[in-house]
C-alpha cells in the first residue's frame, strides 16, 4: 500500500471514528483497511456498515479526487439522514460514480427530492435503496414517496439497476398511492427499457397484486435479474407464468413467495423450452416432493443453470432418484442448496454414489436435512476422490459424538475443500479444530500454487534483465533519434502556430462577413415576412369583399327571379284579357250589324207612310236573353294598372250599348193593321 492510499484511508478512518465516537483499536483499523482494499479490486469505495455520518461524507470527495478510477460508492448500513444525502448528491455530481448504494440508512420522505436529483442529474446508473438482510433497518420511505421516485426512474429511463427491497413493506397509512403501488411498479417494469436488474423483495405484495404486476412482467423482455422474494403471491401461478414470458432472464429469486406445485411445474416447463436461466432461488415455498422431482428431472439435461436453491420446499426422500440423475447427467450446475428438507439418509446415499465423479459442483448445502452418522461417513468417502467441491454445509443434522473423528480421517485425503460447516451437531471441539486445519491447508495450497506461478515469472524476468545492457545501447540510439524527431516536431509546431494565427485572423474576417450577411438576410427575411403579412391581409380583405358582393348578387338574383315570375303571370293575364276583348269586339260587331239592319228596315217602313202605321217593330234580339258576361263588356286593363294594383276603368262602349239596349226595350211597338179590316 503506497503512502497516498494509506493517508487517504487514515483520513477516512479518523472521520468514521469521529462519527461513531469510539476509541481506535488496531484490529478495527486493520479490518477497515482490508475492507477498503477489497473494494479497490472492484473499483469500489466500500464504506458499508461503518455507522458513518456527516464527517465521513465530508472526507469522501477528497479521496475520490485522488483515486479517480473508483466508480462505485457503497454507503450501505450507515447513519446517513436526509440532510446528509445532499452531500452524497454533490459527490455524485463531481466524481465518476456510476453505482450508488445508500440502503439501510435513516432516510425518509424528506430525501425524495435529493434522490430524484441523483437519478435525473448525476451519472448514476445503479441505485440501491433497499435492505439486503434483516440485521439492518430499512430506510423509512413510504409508498407515497416511492411513487415520486418511480415516476422519475420511469421518465428518465437511465437506471440499469434499481433496488427498493423491504421499503414498501413498512407499516404506513393506506392512501390511494399505497393501494396503487403495484400498478406503479408494473408501469416501471413495462416502460423502463434500460432496466436490467430489479429488486422488489419484501415489498408487502399480496395475491391480489399479481394482476397489475403481471401486466409489466408479461411485456418486459429486457430485464435480466429479478428478485421478488418475500412477497405473498400464493399460489403464484399467474406471476410465475408472466415471468416465464421473458426468455432473456438470467437470475430469478422467488424465495418465500408462496409458490405451489403448479407454479413449480410452470417453471419446469419454461426450462424444457430452452429457458436460459443461470440462477434460480425458490426456497421457502410449499412446493412438495412431486413438483421438485419434476423440476430436477428437467434440469438434468439443462445446459445453463449454475445455481439452484430449493431449501425448505417440503421435500422428502422421494426426490432422491431425480437428484441422482441431476448430479450424474448435468455438467453445468455449480451450486445447489438442499437444506431444511426431510431427505434423511436416502439423499446421502445418492451423494455417496455421485460426488466422487462429479467435476462441476463447487458448493453444496445439506444443513438441516435429518442425516445421521452413516450419511456423514458416506459423504466423506465420496469426498476423498472429489477435487472440485469448495464448500459443504452439514450443520444442524443428527451427527453424534465420536463419528467426527472417522469423518476427519477420511476427509484428510481431500485437497479441494475450503469450507466445512458441521455446527449444531454433537461434534468434539478437537475434531472441529482438525477440520479447520484441513480447510486452511487446502486454501494455502491454492496460494502456494499462485506463488509457484509468481516464481516462474520472477525467473523469466531475471533472464530478461540479463539482456538489458544490449538493449540499453539500442535504447540510447532510439533516444537520440527521438530527440531529433522532437526538434523537428518543435519546428513543425512553430509553423503550425503561425498557420493557426493566420487562419485565426482570416476566420475572424470571415466571421464578420458572415455576420453582416446574416444581418442582411435577417432584414430581407423581415421585409419578406412583412410583405407576406400585408399580402395575407389584402387577400383576407379581398375575400371578405368578394363574399359581400356575392351575397348582394345572390339577393338581386332572387329579386329578379321573383319579378320575372310576376311578369310571366301578368303576361298570361294580359293575353287572356286580350282574347276576351277580341271575343267581345266580334260580338259587338255582330250586334251592330243586326241593329243596322233593323234601322234600315225601320227607315224603309217609315218611307211608306201607309204601311208604317201597321208596322210592328221587331223585338230586339238581346232583350229576352239573360245577362251574361258579354252583356257587360269589359275594357282590357292596361299593364301599368295591373302592376300598380289600381281597379280598371269602365268601358264607354259597354255603357253606350247598355243605354241603347234600354232604349230599344222601352220603345213602343207599331202594330200594322190587317188589310182586310181596312177594306
Buried (B, 14 or more C-beta within 10 A) or exposed (E): EEEEBEEBBEBBBEBBBBBBEEEEEEEBBEEBBEBBEEBBEEBBBBBBBBEBBBBBBBBBBEBBEEBEEBBBBBBBBBBBBBEBBBBBBBBBBEBEBBBBBBBBBBBBBBBBBBBBBBBEEBBBBBBBBBBBEEEBEBBBBBBBBBBBBBBBBBEBEBBBBBBBBBBBBBEBEEEEBBEBBBBBBBBBBBBBEEBBBBBBBBBBBEBEBBBBBBBBBBBBEBBBBBBBBBBEBBBBBBBBBBBBBBEEBBBBBBBBBBBBBBBBBBBBBBBBEEBBBBBBBBBBBBBBBBBBBBBBBBBBEBEBBBBBBBBBBBBBBBBBBBBBBBBBEBEEBBBBBBBBBEBBBBBBBBBBBBBBEBEEBBBBBBBBBBBBBEBBBBBBBBBBEBEEBBBBBBBBBBBEEEBBBBBBEBBBEBEBBBBBBBEEBBBBEEBBEBBEEBBEEBBEEEEEEEEEEEEEEEEEEEEEEEEEEEEEEEEEEEEEEEEEEEEEEEEEEEEEEEEEEEEEEEEEEEEEEEEEEEEEEEEEEEEEEEEEEEEEEEEEEEEEEEEEEEEEEEEEEEEEEEEEEEEEEEEEEBEEBEEBBEEBEEBBEEBEEBBEEBEEEBEEBEEEEEBBEBBEBEEBEBEEEEEEEBBBBBBBBBBEEBEEEEEEEEBEEBEEBEEEBEEBEEEEEBEEEEEEEEE
